[in-house]
Amino acid sequence: MEFFSINELQQTLEHRYCIYNRGIAGYVTAELIASLETCIFELEPSQIFINIGTNDISAPDYILENLLANYDEILTRIAERLPDCKVYVMAYYPVNAKAEFPFVPRASMDEVFQNRTNEAIRKANQAVEQLAVKHGYTFIDVNEGLTDSEGNLKKEYAIDGIHMFANGYAVILNNLLKYL
């Protein structure tokens, strides 16, 4: 969630938190596995809000079972290294493959929307929720308020149908507040 401007958004909150956004744009689960030390363990966090795998879903060779195997490995290593850390597994965000977005040529997004559909995201969210339960972690559906009547990411939140403006991340932050 590299583009989640959490520190700027929390300036509007009554209470402030010490939050590190270690998201790296374009990362897939295999890359996070390779960099767990830098991205997570060196901070020794007391809480982790994790959202990894949407770029896996976008890949042409996407297979849900491969995503789950990698995510399971990530959560297992977190449990081993940070047994007292409270872990929150966040839902994947919806997309909007229908709307037109100025400054983003439709053709440039077609390949991404081949696999990264709201149906694929729904199935992945169900599977990842079960994975969270397996590890004793909390699954958070952070998508309340993000979707239109058809279940697509609201156009006013979307830059290109996938990535969000700050107003979309503000909705997510609001959904996370009770867990901070």
N, C-alpha and C positions, 0 to 999 in steps of 0.2 A: 504494500500500500504506500509506495514511495510518494505518490501524489496527494496523500491524505495529510493536509496541512494542519495536523493536530495541535501543534503549539500555537499557531495563529488563531485557530478556532477556539481554543480554550480561553483565550483572552476575553471572550464574551461570557464566560462562566463565573459564577459567584466564588467557587473554589477552584484553585489551580492544582495541577498534578505534575509530578516529574515523570514525563513520558518520553521514551525513546522510540522513534519510528525507524525501525531497521529494514523497512521494505526496500526492495531494489527492483526497479521497473524491468519487466521482462523475465524475471526469475521463474524457474520451474522448480518442482520439488527436488529433483536430483541436484540442482545447484545449491539449494538450501542445505541438503544433507552434507554436501562438501564444505559448506561454510558455517556450520552450526556454531563452531567455536567463536568466530568473529561476530556473527549476527545475533547470537543469543547468549552463549555460556559465559563469555568474558564480562558481561554486565551483571551476572548473578541476580536476575530480576526476581521480585517477589510475586509478580503477576506477568503472565504473557497472554496477549490477545493475538492469536495467530490466524492468518488468512493466506494460505499458500495453495496454489494449484489451478488457478483460473487460466494461467498461461499453458499449463499442461492440456487443459480442455481445448484450447485454441489450436493445438498442434495437429497437423494432418494425420499423424499416426496415433492419435489419442485412443487410449483404452482405459476405461474406468478402473479396472483391476490393477493396472500399473500405477495409476495415481494413488489408489488406496494403499498399495504396498509401500510406496515411498512415504506417504503421509504417516502410515503406521510406524515406519522406521523413525521418522522425525519425532513422533510423540513418545515412542519407546525410549529414545535417547534423552529426551527432555526429562522423562520420569526417572531415568537412571541418574542423571547428573544433577537435577534440581528437584529432589523428592518433595520438598516443602513448598515449591512454587505452585501458585494457583493458575491453572491454564484454562483459557477460554478459547474454544474453537469457533471461529466466526463463519457464518454462512457466506457462500459466494454470492456476489451481487448479480442482479438481473441485467440483461442487455436490451438494446432496442435496435433491431435490425430493420424496422419498418420506416422510421422517420428519416427525413433528409436533413443532413447537417451541413450548414454553410462552411466552406473552406475545407471540407473533407470529401474528396471524390469517392463516390459510392463504390467504384471498382476496387479502390484500395482496401476496403473493408470486407469485400465479398469472401475472400479466402478465410478470414477470421470467423465469419459467421457460418461457415460450412459446418464446423463442429461446435462452436461456442454459441449454442442456442439456449433459450430459456428452459427447454425440456431437458437438455443435457445437464444444465446447471441444477435443475430441480432434482434429477436423479443423483447427481454428485452430492448435493446437499443432504439428501436422505442417507446416502452411504457414509458421508463424513460425520453426520450426526451419530450414527451407530458406532463409528470408530471412536468418537469422543466418549460415548457411554462405555465402550470396552475399556478405555483407559481411566475411567472415573473422572473425566473432565466435563466441563459445562459447554454445551453447544448453544450459541447465541444466534438467533435469526435476526440479523441487524437490518433487514430489508423493509420493515414496516414503514410505510410512507414514501418509499422509493418508486413504487410501480403505479402505472396508469390502470385504467379499467380492464385492459387486456393482459395485464401482467408484465408489460414491458417497462424497462427503465424509463421514467418520465423524461420527455425530451428536454425539458428545462434544466435537468440535472446533467445531461450528457453532452460531452464534447464531440464524440464521434459514434455514439451508440454503445460504447464500452467504458471509456474513461469518463470520470465525472469532474464537474466543476466543484468549487468549494461548497456551494449550496447543497449538493448531494452528500458530500462528506459531513456536512453539518447535521443532516438527518441521521446519518450513521452514528455520529458522536452522541447525539441525543439518545439514541437507542442503547448506547454503551454506558451512559452515565450511571445507571443503577449498579453497574459492576465495578466501577472505579473506586 
